[in-house]
Structures are given as C-alpha cells and as structure tokens.
Amino acid sequence: MYDLLYNSWLKEKENTELQTLPKDFYTKLTEYVVEIRQKGRMLDRNSPKAKLISQELTRVKRLMEELAKLRFKKIIELASSTDSFGMDPLTPEEEKAVSELKTTFESFQSFLKGALRGKKPKVENSNASTNPTKKLLLRFLQEVPAIIGSDLKVYGPFSIEDVATLPIENAKVLMKHGVATKVEIA
C-alpha cells in the first residue's frame, strides 16, 4: 500500500492534470494506517522496530495529507474553471466534495449575475450556522475505525486513549456500547 500511496503522490506532483485513483483508495489507506498503528502497539516504544513503524506512520500521514491537498487544489481549479469535467479520476469522497463545490460556485455565479444587473444580494442564514451541532469530548477505551458523524463529517480512526470531540448523537452511541467515555472538563 505504501508503494501505491507514494507513486500516486509522485504522479500527482509531477503532472498538472488530475490523476486517476482507485475508487477505494482512501478506504484502503485508512485500513493501512490502522494496520500500522496496530503493529506498533504491541512493541516496546524504544525498540528499533517500533521506531521504524513510527517513522512509517509519519511518512504515510505526510504523503496522504500532501496528496489530498494537491488533488483538492486541482479539483478546485477544475470546478471553478469549467462547467463540467470528467469524474473518472475522482474517488467517491472527492466526488461528494466536487458536488458541494459546484453548488457553492453556482451560488456565487448567481449572486454575481444579480449584482451586475443591480439586484441586491440576499444572504440566507443556513441551519449549520444558526444551529451548530452539539458535541461531546470523549476518551476512547477501544480502537474504533473511522466513522461518519451525524453532521456527515468523517471522524477517526481512533486508538485506545485517543481524545476527540464528536457530535452528541454519535458520542451517546459510543458511550452506550462502552467504546468511549465522556471527558469532564473542570
């Protein structure tokens, strides 16, 4: 998996056009990160093998982040410069982001056209800004793979003793199953 990640990053960096990724690319990467973490968990942190695994995890995270940023910049350029472009190079996660970007660009274009015709812009309050999702701070007691929160954002994956803020609906379910506990802040 590391070779696929590295080669994908290298192709994306060397080419100006968006490169095609396997549809399950991010899912497989997430599984790979969990696998690396699990390998390192059973080792003495000071052992050479544990240090190598830690370095591998650091490199994988850095490559993942750089690849995602490179692709996102290209996607934004494509979405803002053309009315349509092929979705083949995109993963399902990126397709969702593109559809949300297109909605934003269309809204902006509509505002601009109206302003150029002398129409006063209307600003509608979205539910997200007037009613933010309530969240709870949790400490994880077990490993948990990445989950999609009630706010449709991806959270995790989580390791034992990780601390994270999640939507209250998801937090209640995790606490009910004994996977996490609420962190009280004094």
ROZANU-780039 format. One record per residue: residue number from 1; residue in one letter; chain; x, y, z of N, C-alpha, C, O in turn. Coordinates in steps of 0.05 Angstrom, whole numbers. Example, Ala and Ser with C-alpha at 12.3 -4.5 7.8 and 13.67 -1.06 7.14 Angstrom:
<atoms>
+-----+----+----+--------+--------+--------+--------+---------+--------+--------+--------+--------+--------+--------+--------+
!   i ! aa ! ch !  neast ! nnorth !    nup ! caeast ! canorth !   caup !  ceast ! cnorth !    cup !  oeast ! onorth !    oup !
+-----+----+----+--------+--------+--------+--------+---------+--------+--------+--------+--------+--------+--------+--------+
!   1 !  a !  A !    264 !   -114 !    156 !    246 !     -90 !    156 !    264 !    -66 !    156 !    285 !    -66 !    169 !
!   2 !  s !  A !    257 !    -45 !    142 !    273 !     -21 !    143 !    258 !      1 !    157 !    268 !     23 !    161 !
+-----+----+----+--------+--------+--------+--------+---------+--------+--------+--------+--------+--------+--------+--------+
</atoms>
This chain:
<atoms>
+-----+----+----+--------+--------+--------+--------+---------+--------+--------+--------+--------+--------+--------+--------+
!   i ! aa ! ch !  neast ! nnorth !    nup ! caeast ! canorth !   caup !  ceast ! cnorth !    cup !  oeast ! onorth !    oup !
+-----+----+----+--------+--------+--------+--------+---------+--------+--------+--------+--------+--------+--------+--------+
!   1 !  m !  A !     17 !    -24 !      0 !      0 !       0 !      0 !     17 !     25 !      0 !     11 !     45 !    -12 !
!   2 !  y !  A !     40 !     23 !     14 !     58 !      47 !     15 !     67 !     54 !    -13 !     68 !     78 !    -20 !
!   3 !  d !  A !     74 !     34 !    -29 !     83 !      40 !    -57 !     61 !     53 !    -73 !     67 !     72 !    -88 !
!   4 !  l !  A !     36 !     44 !    -70 !     14 !      57 !    -84 !     11 !     86 !    -76 !      7 !    104 !    -92 !
!   5 !  l !  A !     12 !     91 !    -50 !     10 !     118 !    -39 !     32 !    135 !    -50 !     27 !    157 !    -60 !
!   6 !  y !  A !     57 !    126 !    -48 !     80 !     142 !    -58 !     78 !    147 !    -88 !     82 !    170 !    -96 !
!   7 !  n !  A !     72 !    127 !   -103 !     70 !     130 !   -133 !     48 !    149 !   -140 !     50 !    165 !   -159 !
!   8 !  s !  A !     25 !    147 !   -126 !      2 !     165 !   -131 !     10 !    194 !   -124 !      4 !    212 !   -140 !
!   9 !  w !  A !     24 !    198 !   -102 !     33 !     225 !    -94 !     52 !    236 !   -115 !     50 !    259 !   -123 !
!  10 !  l !  A !     71 !    219 !   -124 !     91 !     227 !   -143 !     78 !    235 !   -170 !     85 !    256 !   -182 !
!  11 !  k !  A !     60 !    219 !   -180 !     46 !     225 !   -205 !     30 !    251 !   -203 !     31 !    268 !   -221 !
!  12 !  e !  A !     17 !    255 !   -180 !      1 !     279 !   -176 !     19 !    303 !   -175 !     11 !    324 !   -186 !
!  13 !  k !  A !     42 !    301 !   -163 !     61 !     323 !   -161 !     73 !    330 !   -188 !     78 !    353 !   -194 !
!  14 !  e !  A !     79 !    310 !   -204 !     93 !     314 !   -229 !     75 !    323 !   -252 !     85 !    333 !   -272 !
!  15 !  n !  A !     49 !    319 !   -250 !     30 !     325 !   -272 !     11 !    347 !   -264 !      3 !    350 !   -241 !
!  16 !  t !  A !      5 !    363 !   -284 !    -13 !     386 !   -278 !    -43 !    377 !   -278 !    -59 !    389 !   -265 !
!  17 !  e !  A !    -49 !    355 !   -293 !    -77 !     346 !   -293 !    -81 !    326 !   -270 !    -63 !    314 !   -260 !
!  18 !  l !  A !   -106 !    324 !   -262 !   -114 !     307 !   -240 !   -110 !    278 !   -249 !   -120 !    269 !   -270 !
!  19 !  q !  A !    -97 !    262 !   -232 !    -92 !     234 !   -237 !   -114 !    217 !   -227 !   -128 !    224 !   -207 !
!  20 !  t !  A !   -118 !    194 !   -240 !   -139 !     175 !   -231 !   -129 !    158 !   -208 !   -107 !    147 !   -208 !
!  21 !  l !  A !   -146 !    156 !   -188 !   -141 !     139 !   -165 !   -162 !    117 !   -164 !   -184 !    120 !   -174 !
!  22 !  p !  A !   -155 !     94 !   -153 !   -175 !      73 !   -149 !   -198 !     84 !   -132 !   -194 !    100 !   -114 !
!  23 !  k !  A !   -222 !     75 !   -137 !   -246 !      85 !   -123 !   -244 !     80 !    -93 !   -255 !     95 !    -77 !
!  24 !  d !  A !   -230 !     58 !    -84 !   -228 !      52 !    -56 !   -202 !     61 !    -44 !   -194 !     51 !    -23 !
!  25 !  f !  A !   -189 !     80 !    -57 !   -162 !      89 !    -49 !   -161 !     98 !    -19 !   -145 !     89 !     -4 !
!  26 !  y !  A !   -179 !    117 !    -12 !   -178 !     128 !     15 !   -187 !    107 !     36 !   -177 !    107 !     59 !
!  27 !  t !  A !   -205 !     89 !     29 !   -213 !      68 !     47 !   -189 !     50 !     53 !   -184 !     43 !     76 !
!  28 !  k !  A !   -175 !     42 !     32 !   -152 !      24 !     35 !   -130 !     38 !     51 !   -116 !     26 !     68 !
!  29 !  l !  A !   -126 !     65 !     46 !   -106 !      80 !     62 !   -113 !     80 !     91 !    -95 !     77 !    108 !
!  30 !  t !  A !   -138 !     85 !     97 !   -147 !      85 !    125 !   -141 !     58 !    138 !   -132 !     57 !    161 !
!  31 !  e !  A !   -148 !     37 !    124 !   -142 !      10 !    135 !   -112 !      6 !    139 !   -104 !     -6 !    159 !
!  32 !  y !  A !    -96 !     16 !    121 !    -67 !      14 !    123 !    -57 !     29 !    148 !    -39 !     19 !    162 !
!  33 !  v !  A !    -67 !     53 !    153 !    -59 !      68 !    176 !    -66 !     53 !    202 !    -50 !     51 !    221 !
!  34 !  v !  A !    -90 !     41 !    203 !    -98 !      26 !    226 !    -79 !      2 !    230 !    -71 !     -5 !    252 !
!  35 !  e !  A !    -72 !    -11 !    208 !    -54 !     -35 !    209 !    -27 !    -27 !    220 !    -16 !    -41 !    237 !
!  36 !  i !  A !    -16 !     -4 !    211 !     10 !       5 !    221 !      8 !     11 !    251 !     26 !      3 !    266 !
!  37 !  r !  A !    -13 !     24 !    259 !    -16 !      31 !    288 !    -17 !      5 !    304 !     -6 !      4 !    326 !
!  38 !  q !  A !    -32 !    -15 !    294 !    -34 !     -40 !    309 !     -7 !    -54 !    312 !     -1 !    -65 !    333 !
!  39 !  k !  A !      9 !    -53 !    291 !     35 !     -66 !    292 !     52 !    -53 !    314 !     66 !    -67 !    329 !
!  40 !  g !  A !     51 !    -26 !    315 !     68 !     -12 !    335 !     58 !    -14 !    363 !     73 !    -10 !    382 !
!  41 !  r !  A !     33 !    -20 !    367 !     21 !     -21 !    394 !     33 !    -43 !    411 !     34 !    -40 !    436 !
!  42 !  m !  A !     40 !    -65 !    399 !     50 !     -88 !    415 !     80 !    -87 !    420 !     90 !   -105 !    433 !
!  43 !  l !  A !     93 !    -66 !    411 !    122 !     -65 !    414 !    131 !    -46 !    436 !    117 !    -27 !    442 !
!  44 !  d !  A !    155 !    -51 !    446 !    167 !     -32 !    465 !    174 !     -7 !    448 !    187 !     -8 !    428 !
!  45 !  r !  A !    164 !     16 !    457 !    168 !      41 !    442 !    197 !     48 !    436 !    202 !     63 !    417 !
!  46 !  n !  A !    215 !     38 !    451 !    244 !      44 !    447 !    258 !     24 !    429 !    281 !     28 !    423 !
!  47 !  s !  A !    244 !      4 !    421 !    256 !     -17 !    404 !    260 !     -5 !    376 !    245 !     12 !    367 !
!  48 !  p !  A !    280 !    -15 !    361 !    285 !      -6 !    334 !    261 !    -10 !    316 !    254 !      7 !    299 !
!  49 !  k !  A !    247 !    -33 !    319 !    224 !     -39 !    302 !    201 !    -19 !    307 !    188 !    -10 !    289 !
!  50 !  a !  A !    197 !    -12 !    333 !    176 !       7 !    340 !    183 !     35 !    328 !    165 !     49 !    318 !
!  51 !  k !  A !    208 !     42 !    328 !    216 !      68 !    317 !    212 !     68 !    287 !    204 !     88 !    275 !
!  52 !  l !  A !    218 !     46 !    273 !    214 !      44 !    244 !    184 !     46 !    237 !    176 !     60 !    218 !
!  53 !  i !  A !    168 !     32 !    253 !    139 !      33 !    249 !    128 !     62 !    253 !    111 !     71 !    238 !
!  54 !  s !  A !    139 !     75 !    273 !    131 !     103 !    279 !    138 !    121 !    255 !    123 !    138 !    247 !
!  55 !  q !  A !    162 !    117 !    245 !    171 !     133 !    222 !    154 !    127 !    197 !    148 !    146 !    182 !
!  56 !  e !  A !    147 !    102 !    193 !    130 !      95 !    171 !    103 !    109 !    173 !     92 !    120 !    154 !
!  57 !  l !  A !     91 !    108 !    197 !     66 !     121 !    201 !     68 !    151 !    196 !     50 !    163 !    183 !
!  58 !  t !  A !     89 !    164 !    205 !     93 !     193 !    200 !     95 !    198 !    170 !     83 !    217 !    160 !
!  59 !  r !  A !    110 !    182 !    155 !    113 !     185 !    126 !     86 !    181 !    112 !     79 !    197 !     94 !
!  60 !  v !  A !     72 !    161 !    120 !     46 !     155 !    107 !     26 !    179 !    112 !     13 !    188 !     93 !
!  61 !  k !  A !     25 !    189 !    136 !      7 !     211 !    142 !     15 !    236 !    126 !     -3 !    250 !    115 !
!  62 !  r !  A !     41 !    241 !    124 !     51 !     265 !    109 !     44 !    262 !     79 !     34 !    281 !     67 !
!  63 !  l !  A !     49 !    238 !     68 !     42 !     234 !     40 !     12 !    236 !     35 !      4 !    247 !     15 !
!  64 !  m !  A !     -4 !    224 !     53 !    -33 !     226 !     50 !    -42 !    255 !     50 !    -58 !    262 !     33 !
!  65 !  e !  A !    -32 !    270 !     68 !    -40 !     298 !     70 !    -32 !    314 !     46 !    -47 !    329 !     34 !
!  66 !  e !  A !     -7 !    310 !     37 !      3 !     325 !     14 !    -12 !    316 !    -12 !    -19 !    334 !    -28 !
!  67 !  l !  A !    -18 !    291 !    -15 !    -33 !     281 !    -38 !    -61 !    293 !    -38 !    -70 !    303 !    -59 !
!  68 !  a !  A !    -74 !    292 !    -15 !   -101 !     303 !    -14 !   -102 !    333 !    -20 !   -120 !    343 !    -34 !
!  69 !  k !  A !    -82 !    348 !    -10 !    -81 !     377 !    -15 !    -75 !    382 !    -45 !    -88 !    400 !    -56 !
!  70 !  l !  A !    -57 !    367 !    -57 !    -51 !     371 !    -85 !    -76 !    366 !   -102 !    -83 !    381 !   -120 !
!  71 !  r !  A !    -90 !    344 !    -96 !   -114 !     337 !   -111 !   -136 !    358 !   -106 !   -150 !    365 !   -125 !
!  72 !  f !  A !   -139 !    367 !    -82 !   -160 !     386 !    -76 !   -156 !    412 !    -91 !   -174 !    424 !   -102 !
!  73 !  k !  A !   -130 !    421 !    -93 !   -124 !     446 !   -108 !   -132 !    442 !   -137 !   -144 !    460 !   -149 !
!  74 !  k !  A !   -125 !    419 !   -149 !   -132 !     414 !   -177 !   -162 !    412 !   -180 !   -173 !    422 !   -200 !
!  75 !  i !  A !   -176 !    400 !   -162 !   -205 !     397 !   -163 !   -218 !    424 !   -162 !   -237 !    430 !   -177 !
!  76 !  i !  A !   -209 !    442 !   -144 !   -220 !     469 !   -143 !   -215 !    484 !   -169 !   -234 !    497 !   -179 !
!  77 !  e !  A !   -192 !    482 !   -180 !   -186 !     495 !   -206 !   -205 !    485 !   -228 !   -216 !    501 !   -243 !
!  78 !  l !  A !   -208 !    459 !   -229 !   -225 !     447 !   -249 !   -254 !    455 !   -245 !   -268 !    463 !   -264 !
!  79 !  a !  A !   -263 !    454 !   -221 !   -291 !     460 !   -215 !   -297 !    490 !   -220 !   -320 !    497 !   -228 !
!  80 !  s !  A !   -278 !    507 !   -215 !   -283 !     536 !   -218 !   -279 !    545 !   -247 !   -289 !    566 !   -254 !
!  81 !  s !  A !   -264 !    530 !   -263 !   -257 !     540 !   -290 !   -274 !    528 !   -312 !   -276 !    539 !   -333 !
!  82 !  t !  A !   -288 !    505 !   -306 !   -304 !     492 !   -327 !   -332 !    486 !   -316 !   -336 !    482 !   -292 !
!  83 !  d !  A !   -351 !    484 !   -335 !   -378 !     477 !   -327 !   -380 !    448 !   -319 !   -395 !    441 !   -301 !
!  84 !  s !  A !   -364 !    431 !   -333 !   -365 !     403 !   -326 !   -338 !    391 !   -332 !   -324 !    400 !   -350 !
!  85 !  f !  A !   -331 !    371 !   -317 !   -306 !     356 !   -323 !   -311 !    327 !   -315 !   -329 !    321 !   -299 !
!  86 !  g !  A !   -295 !    310 !   -327 !   -299 !     281 !   -322 !   -294 !    274 !   -292 !   -275 !    283 !   -280 !
!  87 !  m !  A !   -311 !    258 !   -282 !   -309 !     249 !   -254 !   -293 !    224 !   -251 !   -288 !    214 !   -228 !
!  88 !  d !  A !   -283 !    212 !   -273 !   -268 !     187 !   -272 !   -244 !    188 !   -253 !   -240 !    168 !   -239 !
!  89 !  p !  A !   -228 !    209 !   -253 !   -204 !     208 !   -235 !   -211 !    210 !   -206 !   -193 !    207 !   -189 !
!  90 !  l !  A !   -236 !    216 !   -199 !   -243 !     222 !   -171 !   -252 !    197 !   -156 !   -263 !    178 !   -167 !
!  91 !  t !  A !   -246 !    197 !   -130 !   -256 !     177 !   -112 !   -284 !    186 !   -104 !   -291 !    209 !   -108 !
!  92 !  p !  A !   -300 !    168 !    -92 !   -327 !     176 !    -83 !   -326 !    200 !    -63 !   -344 !    217 !    -64 !
!  93 !  e !  A !   -306 !    201 !    -46 !   -303 !     223 !    -27 !   -299 !    249 !    -41 !   -310 !    270 !    -34 !
!  94 !  e !  A !   -282 !    248 !    -62 !   -276 !     272 !    -77 !   -301 !    281 !    -94 !   -305 !    304 !    -98 !
!  95 !  e !  A !   -316 !    261 !   -104 !   -340 !     267 !   -120 !   -360 !    283 !   -103 !   -372 !    302 !   -112 !
!  96 !  k !  A !   -362 !    275 !    -77 !   -381 !     289 !    -59 !   -371 !    318 !    -55 !   -387 !    336 !    -55 !
!  97 !  a !  A !   -345 !    321 !    -51 !   -334 !     348 !    -48 !   -338 !    365 !    -73 !   -345 !    389 !    -70 !
!  98 !  v !  A !   -336 !    353 !    -96 !   -340 !     368 !   -121 !   -369 !    377 !   -124 !   -374 !    399 !   -132 !
!  99 !  s !  A !   -387 !    359 !   -117 !   -416 !     367 !   -119 !   -422 !    390 !   -100 !   -437 !    408 !   -106 !
! 100 !  e !  A !   -409 !    390 !    -76 !   -413 !     412 !    -57 !   -400 !    438 !    -68 !   -411 !    460 !    -64 !
! 101 !  l !  A !   -376 !    435 !    -80 !   -362 !     458 !    -92 !   -379 !    470 !   -114 !   -382 !    494 !   -116 !
! 102 !  k !  A !   -390 !    453 !   -131 !   -406 !     463 !   -154 !   -430 !    479 !   -144 !   -437 !    500 !   -155 !
! 103 !  t !  A !   -443 !    469 !   -122 !   -465 !     484 !   -111 !   -456 !    512 !   -101 !   -469 !    532 !   -106 !
! 104 !  t !  A !   -432 !    512 !    -88 !   -421 !     538 !    -79 !   -415 !    556 !   -102 !   -421 !    580 !   -102 !
! 105 !  f !  A !   -402 !    545 !   -123 !   -395 !     562 !   -146 !   -420 !    572 !   -161 !   -421 !    595 !   -169 !
! 106 !  e !  A !   -440 !    555 !   -163 !   -466 !     564 !   -176 !   -479 !    586 !   -160 !   -489 !    605 !   -171 !
! 107 !  s !  A !   -478 !    584 !   -133 !   -490 !     604 !   -116 !   -474 !    631 !   -120 !   -487 !    652 !   -121 !
! 108 !  f !  A !   -448 !    629 !   -121 !   -432 !     653 !   -125 !   -437 !    665 !   -153 !   -440 !    690 !   -155 !
! 109 !  q !  A !   -439 !    649 !   -173 !   -445 !     659 !   -200 !   -472 !    673 !   -201 !   -475 !    694 !   -214 !
! 110 !  s !  A !   -492 !    661 !   -188 !   -518 !     673 !   -187 !   -518 !    700 !   -173 !   -530 !    719 !   -182 !
! 111 !  f !  A !   -503 !    701 !   -150 !   -500 !     727 !   -136 !   -487 !    747 !   -154 !   -497 !    770 !   -156 !
! 112 !  l !  A !   -466 !    740 !   -168 !   -451 !     758 !   -185 !   -468 !    769 !   -208 !   -468 !    793 !   -213 !
! 113 !  k !  A !   -483 !    750 !   -221 !   -500 !     759 !   -243 !   -521 !    779 !   -233 !   -527 !    799 !   -246 !
! 114 !  g !  A !   -533 !    772 !   -210 !   -553 !     790 !   -199 !   -541 !    817 !   -192 !   -553 !    838 !   -197 !
! 115 !  a !  A !   -518 !    817 !   -180 !   -505 !     842 !   -172 !   -498 !    859 !   -197 !   -501 !    883 !   -197 !
! 116 !  l !  A !   -490 !    846 !   -218 !   -484 !     860 !   -243 !   -509 !    872 !   -256 !   -507 !    891 !   -271 !
! 117 !  r !  A !   -532 !    860 !   -250 !   -557 !     871 !   -261 !   -570 !    890 !   -241 !   -592 !    901 !   -246 !
! 118 !  g !  A !   -557 !    896 !   -219 !   -567 !     915 !   -200 !   -585 !    903 !   -178 !   -597 !    918 !   -163 !
! 119 !  k !  A !   -587 !    877 !   -176 !   -603 !     864 !   -155 !   -587 !    864 !   -129 !   -564 !    858 !   -129 !
! 120 !  k !  A !   -602 !    870 !   -108 !   -590 !     869 !    -82 !   -585 !    840 !    -74 !   -603 !    823 !    -78 !
! 121 !  p !  A !   -562 !    833 !    -64 !   -557 !     805 !    -56 !   -573 !    797 !    -32 !   -576 !    813 !    -13 !
! 122 !  k !  A !   -583 !    772 !    -32 !   -597 !     761 !     -9 !   -579 !    742 !      5 !   -568 !    724 !     -8 !
! 123 !  v !  A !   -576 !    745 !     31 !   -559 !     727 !     46 !   -578 !    711 !     64 !   -591 !    722 !     82 !
! 124 !  e !  A !   -579 !    685 !     59 !   -596 !     667 !     75 !   -580 !    655 !     97 !   -558 !    646 !     93 !
! 125 !  n !  A !   -592 !    654 !    121 !   -578 !     641 !    143 !   -582 !    611 !    139 !   -604 !    601 !    137 !
! 126 !  s !  A !   -559 !    596 !    139 !   -561 !     567 !    137 !   -566 !    556 !    165 !   -559 !    568 !    185 !
! 127 !  n !  A !   -578 !    532 !    166 !   -582 !     518 !    191 !   -556 !    512 !    206 !   -556 !    513 !    230 !
! 128 !  a !  A !   -535 !    507 !    190 !   -509 !     500 !    203 !   -498 !    523 !    219 !   -487 !    518 !    240 !
! 129 !  s !  A !   -502 !    547 !    210 !   -490 !     570 !    224 !   -508 !    579 !    248 !   -498 !    589 !    268 !
! 130 !  t !  A !   -535 !    575 !    245 !   -552 !     584 !    267 !   -557 !    561 !    287 !   -565 !    567 !    310 !
! 131 !  n !  A !   -553 !    537 !    279 !   -557 !     514 !    297 !   -533 !    495 !    295 !   -536 !    473 !    284 !
! 132 !  p !  A !   -510 !    502 !    307 !   -487 !     485 !    304 !   -492 !    458 !    318 !   -506 !    456 !    338 !
! 133 !  t !  A !   -479 !    437 !    308 !   -481 !     411 !    320 !   -468 !    411 !    348 !   -445 !    419 !    351 !
! 134 !  k !  A !   -483 !    401 !    368 !   -471 !     399 !    394 !   -453 !    375 !    395 !   -458 !    355 !    383 !
! 135 !  k !  A !   -431 !    379 !    410 !   -411 !     358 !    411 !   -402 !    351 !    439 !   -406 !    367 !    458 !
! 136 !  l !  A !   -391 !    327 !    442 !   -381 !     318 !    468 !   -351 !    310 !    465 !   -343 !    300 !    444 !
! 137 !  l !  A !   -336 !    315 !    486 !   -308 !     307 !    486 !   -307 !    278 !    498 !   -317 !    273 !    520 !
! 138 !  l !  A !   -295 !    260 !    482 !   -294 !     232 !    490 !   -265 !    222 !    492 !   -247 !    232 !    479 !
! 139 !  r !  A !   -261 !    202 !    509 !   -236 !     187 !    511 !   -242 !    159 !    503 !   -261 !    146 !    514 !
! 140 !  f !  A !   -227 !    148 !    483 !   -233 !     122 !    472 !   -221 !    100 !    489 !   -198 !    102 !    497 !
! 141 !  l !  A !   -237 !     79 !    495 !   -228 !      57 !    511 !   -221 !     33 !    493 !   -209 !     14 !    502 !
! 142 !  q !  A !   -228 !     34 !    468 !   -223 !      13 !    448 !   -215 !     26 !    422 !   -220 !     50 !    418 !
! 143 !  e !  A !   -204 !     11 !    404 !   -198 !      21 !    377 !   -225 !     23 !    362 !   -242 !      5 !    364 !
! 144 !  v !  A !   -227 !     44 !    347 !   -252 !      49 !    331 !   -243 !     58 !    303 !   -227 !     76 !    301 !
! 145 !  p !  A !   -254 !     45 !    282 !   -247 !      54 !    255 !   -261 !     81 !    250 !   -277 !     90 !    266 !
! 146 !  a !  A !   -254 !     93 !    228 !   -266 !     119 !    221 !   -296 !    116 !    219 !   -306 !     96 !    209 !
! 147 !  i !  A !   -310 !    136 !    229 !   -340 !     136 !    228 !   -349 !    162 !    215 !   -335 !    182 !    215 !
! 148 !  i !  A !   -373 !    161 !    204 !   -386 !     185 !    193 !   -405 !    196 !    214 !   -423 !    181 !    223 !
! 149 !  g !  A !   -400 !    220 !    223 !   -416 !     232 !    245 !   -444 !    240 !    235 !   -449 !    240 !    211 !
! 150 !  s !  A !   -461 !    247 !    253 !   -488 !     256 !    246 !   -487 !    282 !    231 !   -507 !    290 !    218 !
! 151 !  d !  A !   -464 !    296 !    232 !   -460 !     321 !    216 !   -448 !    315 !    189 !   -440 !    333 !    174 !
! 152 !  l !  A !   -446 !    289 !    182 !   -435 !     279 !    157 !   -405 !    284 !    153 !   -395 !    283 !    131 !
! 153 !  k !  A !   -391 !    289 !    175 !   -362 !     292 !    174 !   -350 !    265 !    183 !   -362 !    250 !    198 !
! 154 !  v !  A !   -325 !    260 !    173 !   -312 !     236 !    180 !   -295 !    240 !    205 !   -281 !    260 !    207 !
! 155 !  y !  A !   -298 !    222 !    224 !   -283 !     224 !    249 !   -267 !    198 !    252 !   -277 !    176 !    247 !
! 156 !  g !  A !   -242 !    200 !    261 !   -226 !     177 !    266 !   -208 !    169 !    243 !   -206 !    185 !    223 !
! 157 !  p !  A !   -196 !    146 !    244 !   -199 !     125 !    264 !   -187 !    133 !    291 !   -171 !    151 !    292 !
! 158 !  f !  A !   -196 !    118 !    312 !   -187 !     124 !    338 !   -172 !    101 !    351 !   -179 !     78 !    346 !
! 159 !  s !  A !   -152 !    107 !    367 !   -137 !      87 !    382 !   -145 !     89 !    411 !   -158 !    108 !    419 !
! 160 !  i !  A !   -137 !     69 !    426 !   -142 !      69 !    455 !   -129 !     94 !    467 !   -106 !    100 !    461 !
! 161 !  e !  A !   -143 !    108 !    484 !   -135 !     132 !    498 !   -135 !    157 !    481 !   -127 !    178 !    490 !
! 162 !  d !  A !   -144 !    155 !    455 !   -147 !     179 !    439 !   -170 !    196 !    451 !   -188 !    185 !    463 !
! 163 !  v !  A !   -167 !    222 !    448 !   -188 !     241 !    457 !   -198 !    256 !    433 !   -181 !    266 !    417 !
! 164 !  a !  A !   -224 !    258 !    430 !   -235 !     272 !    407 !   -263 !    284 !    413 !   -276 !    274 !    432 !
! 165 !  t !  A !   -271 !    304 !    398 !   -297 !     316 !    401 !   -314 !    305 !    378 !   -307 !    307 !    355 !
! 166 !  l !  A !   -338 !    294 !    385 !   -356 !     282 !    366 !   -384 !    293 !    370 !   -390 !    302 !    392 !
! 167 !  p !  A !   -401 !    292 !    349 !   -429 !     301 !    353 !   -442 !    284 !    375 !   -436 !    260 !    378 !
! 168 !  i !  A !   -459 !    297 !    390 !   -471 !     285 !    414 !   -485 !    259 !    408 !   -485 !    240 !    424 !
! 169 !  e !  A !   -499 !    257 !    384 !   -513 !     233 !    377 !   -494 !    209 !    375 !   -499 !    188 !    385 !
! 170 !  n !  A !   -471 !    214 !    362 !   -451 !     192 !    358 !   -438 !    186 !    385 !   -433 !    163 !    391 !
! 171 !  a !  A !   -432 !    206 !    401 !   -419 !     203 !    427 !   -436 !    185 !    445 !   -426 !    167 !    458 !
! 172 !  k !  A !   -462 !    190 !    445 !   -480 !     174 !    462 !   -480 !    144 !    455 !   -479 !    127 !    472 !
! 173 !  v !  A !   -479 !    139 !    429 !   -479 !     111 !    419 !   -452 !     98 !    428 !   -452 !     75 !    438 !
! 174 !  l !  A !   -430 !    112 !    424 !   -404 !     101 !    432 !   -402 !     96 !    462 !   -391 !     76 !    471 !
! 175 !  m !  A !   -413 !    115 !    478 !   -413 !     111 !    507 !   -430 !     88 !    515 !   -423 !     72 !    533 !
! 176 !  k !  A !   -454 !     85 !    502 !   -472 !      64 !    509 !   -460 !     36 !    504 !   -465 !     18 !    519 !
! 177 !  h !  A !   -443 !     34 !    484 !   -430 !       8 !    477 !   -404 !      5 !    492 !   -390 !    -15 !    487 !
! 178 !  g !  A !   -396 !     23 !    509 !   -372 !      21 !    525 !   -346 !     25 !    510 !   -325 !     17 !    518 !
! 179 !  v !  A !   -349 !     37 !    487 !   -325 !      42 !    469 !   -310 !     67 !    478 !   -286 !     69 !    474 !
! 180 !  a !  A !   -325 !     86 !    489 !   -313 !     112 !    497 !   -327 !    122 !    522 !   -348 !    113 !    529 !
! 181 !  t !  A !   -313 !    140 !    535 !   -324 !     153 !    559 !   -323 !    183 !    556 !   -305 !    194 !    543 !
! 182 !  k !  A !   -342 !    197 !    568 !   -343 !     226 !    567 !   -320 !    237 !    584 !   -314 !    228 !    606 !
! 183 !  v !  A !   -307 !    258 !    573 !   -286 !     272 !    588 !   -298 !    297 !    600 !   -309 !    314 !    586 !
! 184 !  e !  A !   -297 !    298 !    627 !   -307 !     322 !    641 !   -284 !    342 !    644 !   -262 !    335 !    652 !
! 185 !  i !  A !   -290 !    367 !    637 !   -270 !     388 !    639 !   -278 !    405 !    663 !   -300 !    416 !    665 !
! 186 !  a !  A !   -259 !    407 !    681 !   -264 !     422 !    706 !   -260 !    451 !    703 !   -264 !    467 !    722 !
+-----+----+----+--------+--------+--------+--------+---------+--------+--------+--------+--------+--------+--------+--------+
</atoms>
